[in-house]
Amino acid sequence: MRRCWAISVMTLVLGFPLAGVAQTTNVPSPIRVGAAKVDVTPSENEFPKNNLGVLDRLYARAIVLDNGATSAALITVDAGAIPDALWQTVSGQIEKELGIAPARVLLTATHTHSAGGPRGSNYSQKIVESVRLAKQRLTPARIGYGTGLSFINVNRQIVDPKTGRWWEGANYDGPSDKTVAVLKFEGLDGSPIAVYYNYAVHAVLAGQLDQISGDIPSAASRYVEDSFDDRVVALWSSGAAGDQNPIYYQQTYDLREIRINDYAKRGVDISNAMPPGGEGLNRSDPTVTRLMNQQRQMVASMGQFLGEEVLRVVRNTERTETTVALYGSQTTVRCPGRQRMNDGRAGFVGTYKDAEPVELRLGMLRVGDVMIGTVNAEVFTLIAQRLKRESPYKATMLATLTNGMARSGYIPDDASFGKYTFEVLSSRLQPGCAESSIVNGILGLIDGSRTTTH
């Protein structure tokens, strides 16, 4: 197998580190890898109100790496986010029971908008179980890295030609990173073990259906796994998708217009708001039925398109390593906060007052010469692109929505704070801090990985 060394990353500059921890042996050693997945689909008593069943099942997927001196865990859950309490519980239990320190654990949400609400007490146990099973399956392995391109995402910040105001829609000229970064793991005989891939697109296609679904990330992972007769576990890693939508999203826009008109008949204006799910939709209406069926088809189609590119990269990645260094570290940065004082989803100037500073948890896991930077929030694409440009390693990626959930809301790049989009208006961060703090913070962790050998 060939390995191309190139990937995408994020960097930080202006934030002030609050705390840092490094856990590693930065010495290359023969690597072993194991992978597993565990069903975490909600039970019926955990379904949200008005839920209409399960479109596709949800999973926790895990890859464990061990080079004899240290170990690491990559975990992805079909979930909207990773609350801090869940991160603390899962990482603490993994450290206590499996000996993998939190600095070497990456717990990432796919950010599906259709995972349901609060979960039962056994939810964290199921996630830990995926790691436990993966560790039990450790086998001598080799690792390869490569990148490809997928065009299923698009920048979603536009100026509405009718109103002249910022709104949500496909901006084909806006910044958008099409990179698919892929780590593949296989046995010494070439037998497949796992795939870890990173891409930036919002998992929002199934949001109007009021059905449980892993959306595009789950569809792509299932497609890759099915292509290997389920002998491989495929983990999605959420790239910097804060301003990236699926490129084909028309059904959602059409359903939104139907909802706006339906609410208007009852004297309620939601034209600058977004009620949850499919409220306000008559599901017996043939047009609504058609649009929703098309959304289901689109989930499968985009998952297949992305999965095909992942598979292409896997096939073409022939250069591999059997001796790999593992290094993990984390830090926390703080940026000035703000509280919005007026309403409206988009297109209007926001008014704010100063609020408590916002802490962001940053991390970095080094797997050989591959650098996986992490941040516990939704980040705009230009921040990740800056990180890739400034990283000393071509094989760098950013995993967002990882290891907890910051109070920041969206994290726009500095230039985007001048746009009155809903992501910018709802951000709890004051302009001028987060972009550089994230980029420089992760670059600092990467730099530390080059010298630390304990």
Summary of the structure (lengths in Angstrom):
residues: 454
radius of gyration: 21.1
end to end distance: 31.5
largest distance: 67.2
contacts: 1743
relative contact order: 0.21
helix: 29%
strand: 32%
